[in-house]
Amino acid sequence: MSKPSTADIRRTLSTVITPGMTPKQLLKTTLKAHPSAKKKDIIHAAFGAMIELAETEPEKARQLQDFALSNRAPDDSEFVPDHSASADA
């Protein structure tokens, strides 16, 4: 099975997202439509779809932003550098 294009995934995300849909539901639904897609491909496509929908469908764009950001965040096992300290400290 070939990897779907980002444009195909963006179209799917724009079509399947509904008000109140959780990020987990959106990921599951999108993976059903594109079983060979990786999670990072779907998240990347979500950012693109969010930009495309920002002016015409702002609620969908907000949901896609929430989805992309909540799934993009590193899990607890990954190192996250602390940039709050001053470089000359």
Secondary structure, 3 states (H helix, E strand, C coil): CCCCCHHHHHHHHHHHCCCCCCHHHHHHHHHHHCCCCCHHHHHHHHHHHHHHHCCCCHHHHHHHHHHHHHHHCCCCCCCCCCCCCCCCC
